[in-house]
């Protein structure tokens, strides 16, 4: 058997936001396996540092950045620091996201949802994607090669009544992805989205406790049992792992996807089909 076929990412540089969380670490692991140098950013610098240490422990090259994606000045600084310390910037992965504010409430009924939850979802999930893309795009366009991968959600493809604010924000990410893809295409930059399904994480554990209190038939179930209830409703009946999302991101960042842009790839065990 001959050597493994390269996918054109070795030696390139990626900036990944929300890198301290479950999905962020999975993305970092998969991009490191492709030979990319990584700037791993998170609103928690400690989380970013832990992700960077993990990537380096696997033989990769990584730096940690503290980054609040809702701050334009911090987005510009993150792009500048990535280029200065790693020698360039070729791919941006907008993974930072929240499901709401610190004191999260659910819809069902809509009157229970708070303005704070709505604002928090849009501040990070939509504005944060816009600001980092705005900071990075001129550099990607100038070099005539670049990849932007925005992490949306299966909730962005169908309205989820318990979390309408989150669904709306993730749908906005998909439409923004399509709009930016058209602008960036003449400059050799592709822009795509990945829509994760069900990944067990602290965010989902928090959400499951709220579902248990609100949805009929889930009373008394543990967070993991609530999560498994939703997994069982998917055609494949299989939960996603952070690496499932990371491999999708690596594909879209690679030369294998050089003619793919403006798309939203569902990685959700077939829960949503188009």
C-alpha positions as CSV (number, residue, x, y, z in Angstrom):
1,X,0.0,0.0,0.0
2,X,1.3,3.4,-0.9
3,X,1.5,6.5,1.3
4,X,-1.7,8.1,2.5
5,X,-3.0,10.8,0.1
6,X,-2.5,14.3,1.4
7,X,-5.5,16.6,1.6
8,X,-3.6,19.8,1.2
9,X,-3.7,21.0,4.8
10,X,-0.3,20.2,6.1
11,X,1.6,23.3,7.1
12,X,-1.5,25.5,6.9
13,X,-2.8,27.5,9.8
14,X,-6.3,27.4,11.3
15,X,-8.0,29.6,13.9
16,X,-10.7,27.8,15.9
17,X,-13.0,29.5,18.3
18,X,-14.8,27.9,21.2
19,X,-11.8,25.6,21.3
20,X,-12.1,24.8,25.0
21,X,-15.4,23.0,24.6
22,X,-16.2,19.4,23.6
23,X,-16.7,20.1,19.9
24,X,-13.9,22.6,19.8
25,X,-11.4,20.0,21.1
26,X,-12.7,17.5,18.6
27,X,-12.2,19.9,15.7
28,X,-8.7,20.7,17.0
29,X,-7.7,17.1,17.2
30,X,-8.8,16.4,13.7
31,X,-7.1,19.4,12.2
32,X,-3.9,18.6,14.0
33,X,-4.0,15.1,12.5
34,X,-4.1,16.9,9.1
35,X,-0.8,18.6,10.0
36,X,-2.3,22.1,10.5
37,X,-0.9,24.6,13.0
38,X,-3.6,25.8,15.3
39,X,-4.6,29.0,17.1
40,X,-7.1,27.7,19.7
41,X,-9.3,30.5,21.0
42,X,-11.9,30.5,23.8
43,X,-13.5,33.0,26.1
44,X,-11.9,31.0,28.8
45,X,-8.1,31.3,28.3
46,X,-7.7,28.3,30.6
47,X,-9.9,26.2,28.3
48,X,-7.9,27.4,25.2
49,X,-4.7,26.5,27.0
50,X,-5.9,23.0,27.8
51,X,-6.9,22.4,24.2
52,X,-3.6,23.7,22.9
53,X,-1.7,21.4,25.4
54,X,-3.7,18.5,24.1
55,X,-3.0,19.3,20.5
56,X,0.7,19.6,21.2
57,X,0.7,16.4,23.1
58,X,-0.4,14.7,19.9
59,X,2.5,16.2,18.0
60,X,0.8,19.3,16.7
61,X,1.7,22.9,16.9
62,X,-0.8,25.1,18.8
63,X,-1.1,28.4,20.6
64,X,-3.9,29.5,23.0
65,X,-5.8,32.7,22.7
66,X,-8.4,34.3,25.0
67,X,-11.2,35.6,22.8
68,X,-14.6,37.0,23.3
69,X,-16.0,36.7,19.7
70,X,-18.6,39.4,20.4
71,X,-15.8,42.0,20.7
72,X,-14.6,43.3,17.3
73,X,-11.3,44.5,18.8
74,X,-10.6,41.0,20.2
75,X,-11.4,39.4,16.9
76,X,-9.0,41.6,15.0
77,X,-6.3,41.0,17.7
78,X,-6.9,37.2,17.4
79,X,-6.4,37.3,13.6
80,X,-3.3,39.5,14.0
81,X,-1.8,37.3,16.7
82,X,-2.4,34.1,14.8
83,X,-0.7,35.5,11.7
84,X,2.2,36.9,13.7
85,X,2.9,33.8,15.9
86,X,2.1,31.0,13.4
87,X,3.2,32.7,10.2
88,X,-0.2,33.0,8.4
89,X,-3.9,32.2,8.4
90,X,-5.6,29.9,6.0
91,X,-8.7,28.6,7.7
92,X,-11.2,30.0,10.3
93,X,-13.6,27.7,12.2
94,X,-16.3,29.7,14.0
95,X,-17.3,27.2,16.6
96,X,-18.0,29.4,19.7
97,X,-21.6,29.2,20.6
98,X,-24.1,29.4,23.5
99,X,-27.6,28.2,24.0
100,X,-28.6,31.2,26.0
101,X,-27.8,33.2,29.1
102,X,-26.5,32.0,32.4
103,X,-30.0,31.5,33.8
104,X,-31.3,29.7,30.7
105,X,-35.1,29.3,30.3
106,X,-36.9,27.3,27.5
107,X,-39.8,28.1,25.3
108,X,-43.0,26.0,25.6
109,X,-44.6,28.4,26.1
110,X,-42.7,31.2,24.3
111,X,-43.6,33.6,27.1
112,X,-41.1,31.7,29.4
113,X,-38.2,32.6,27.1
114,X,-36.3,35.6,28.3
115,X,-34.9,38.5,26.4
116,X,-31.5,37.8,28.0
117,X,-31.5,34.3,26.4
118,X,-32.4,35.7,23.0
119,X,-29.7,38.4,23.2
120,X,-27.0,36.0,24.4
121,X,-27.7,33.5,21.6
122,X,-27.5,36.2,18.9
123,X,-24.5,38.0,20.5
124,X,-22.3,35.0,20.3
125,X,-23.8,32.7,17.7
126,X,-24.5,35.3,15.0
127,X,-22.6,38.5,15.8
128,X,-19.5,36.6,16.8
129,X,-19.4,34.7,13.5
130,X,-19.8,38.0,11.6
131,X,-17.1,39.8,13.5
132,X,-14.4,37.1,13.1
133,X,-15.2,36.6,9.5
134,X,-15.0,40.4,9.0
135,X,-11.6,40.4,10.6
136,X,-10.2,37.4,8.8
137,X,-11.7,37.8,5.3
138,X,-9.3,40.4,3.9
139,X,-6.3,38.3,4.7
140,X,-7.8,35.2,3.2
141,X,-8.8,37.0,0.1
142,X,-5.4,38.7,-0.4
143,X,-3.7,35.3,-0.5
144,X,-6.3,33.9,-2.9
145,X,-6.9,30.8,-0.8
146,X,-8.9,30.4,2.3
147,X,-11.5,28.3,4.2
148,X,-14.2,29.5,6.5
149,X,-16.3,26.8,8.3
150,X,-19.1,28.0,10.5
151,X,-20.6,25.7,13.1
152,X,-24.4,25.9,12.9
153,X,-26.7,23.1,14.2
154,X,-29.4,20.8,13.1
155,X,-31.7,23.2,15.0
156,X,-30.9,25.7,12.4
157,X,-32.6,23.5,9.8
158,X,-35.8,23.0,11.6
159,X,-37.6,25.1,14.2
160,X,-37.3,23.6,17.7
161,X,-40.0,25.0,19.9
162,X,-38.2,24.6,23.2
163,X,-35.2,26.6,22.0
164,X,-36.6,29.0,19.3
165,X,-33.9,31.6,20.0
166,X,-31.1,29.1,19.5
167,X,-32.8,27.7,16.3
168,X,-33.2,31.2,14.9
169,X,-29.6,32.1,15.6
170,X,-28.2,28.9,14.0
171,X,-30.5,29.4,11.0
172,X,-29.0,32.9,10.7
173,X,-25.5,31.3,10.6
174,X,-26.5,29.2,7.6
175,X,-27.9,32.2,5.6
176,X,-24.9,34.3,6.5
177,X,-22.6,31.5,5.3
178,X,-24.4,31.5,1.9
179,X,-24.2,35.2,1.6
180,X,-20.5,35.3,2.5
181,X,-19.7,32.4,0.2
182,X,-20.9,34.4,-2.8
183,X,-18.8,37.4,-1.9
184,X,-15.6,35.3,-1.1
185,X,-15.8,32.9,-4.1
186,X,-14.1,35.1,-6.7
187,X,-11.1,35.4,-4.3
188,X,-10.5,31.7,-3.9
189,X,-12.1,31.5,-0.4
190,X,-14.8,28.9,0.4
191,X,-17.4,29.4,3.1
192,X,-19.4,26.4,4.4
193,X,-21.2,25.4,7.6
194,X,-21.4,22.2,9.6
195,X,-24.7,21.4,11.4
196,X,-24.0,19.0,14.4
197,X,-26.7,16.8,15.8
198,X,-26.6,15.3,19.2
199,X,-23.3,15.5,21.1
200,X,-23.1,14.7,24.8
201,X,-21.6,17.8,26.4
202,X,-22.0,20.1,29.5
203,X,-24.3,22.2,27.3
204,X,-26.5,19.3,26.5
205,X,-26.5,18.1,30.1
206,X,-27.8,21.6,31.1
207,X,-30.4,21.5,28.4
208,X,-31.5,18.0,29.3
209,X,-32.4,19.0,32.8
210,X,-34.7,21.7,31.4
211,X,-36.3,19.3,29.0
212,X,-37.0,16.8,31.8
213,X,-38.9,19.5,33.7
214,X,-40.9,20.7,30.6
215,X,-41.6,17.9,28.1
216,X,-44.2,15.2,28.8
217,X,-42.8,11.7,29.1
218,X,-39.4,12.8,30.3
219,X,-40.3,13.4,34.0
220,X,-37.8,11.8,36.4
221,X,-35.3,10.9,33.7
222,X,-31.6,11.6,34.2
223,X,-29.9,14.1,31.8
224,X,-28.2,11.2,30.0
225,X,-31.6,9.4,29.7
226,X,-33.2,12.5,28.2
227,X,-30.3,12.8,25.7
228,X,-30.6,9.1,24.8
229,X,-34.4,9.6,24.2
230,X,-33.6,12.1,21.5
231,X,-30.8,10.0,20.0
232,X,-33.3,7.1,19.7
233,X,-35.5,9.2,17.5
234,X,-32.9,9.6,14.8
235,X,-32.8,7.2,11.8
236,X,-29.3,5.9,12.7
237,X,-30.0,6.0,16.5
238,X,-26.4,7.0,17.0
239,X,-25.1,10.1,18.8
240,X,-22.4,12.2,17.3
241,X,-18.9,12.6,18.7
242,X,-16.7,15.7,18.7
243,X,-14.5,13.9,16.1
244,X,-17.5,13.4,13.8
245,X,-17.8,17.2,13.6
246,X,-14.0,17.6,13.4
247,X,-13.7,15.3,10.4
248,X,-16.5,17.2,8.6
249,X,-14.6,20.4,9.3
250,X,-11.3,18.9,8.1
251,X,-13.0,17.8,4.9
252,X,-14.5,21.2,4.1
253,X,-11.1,22.9,4.9
254,X,-9.3,20.5,2.6
255,X,-8.5,20.5,-1.1
256,X,-11.0,17.6,-1.4
257,X,-13.7,20.3,-0.9
258,X,-12.2,22.9,-3.2
259,X,-15.4,23.2,-5.3
260,X,-17.8,23.2,-2.4
261,X,-19.1,26.5,-1.0
262,X,-22.2,27.9,0.5
263,X,-23.3,24.6,1.9
264,X,-24.5,23.4,5.3
265,X,-23.5,19.8,6.0
266,X,-25.7,18.0,8.4
267,X,-23.9,15.6,10.7
268,X,-26.9,14.3,12.7
269,X,-27.6,10.6,12.1
270,X,-30.2,11.6,9.5
271,X,-32.4,13.5,11.9
272,X,-33.0,16.2,9.3
273,X,-33.0,15.3,5.6
274,X,-33.2,17.6,2.6
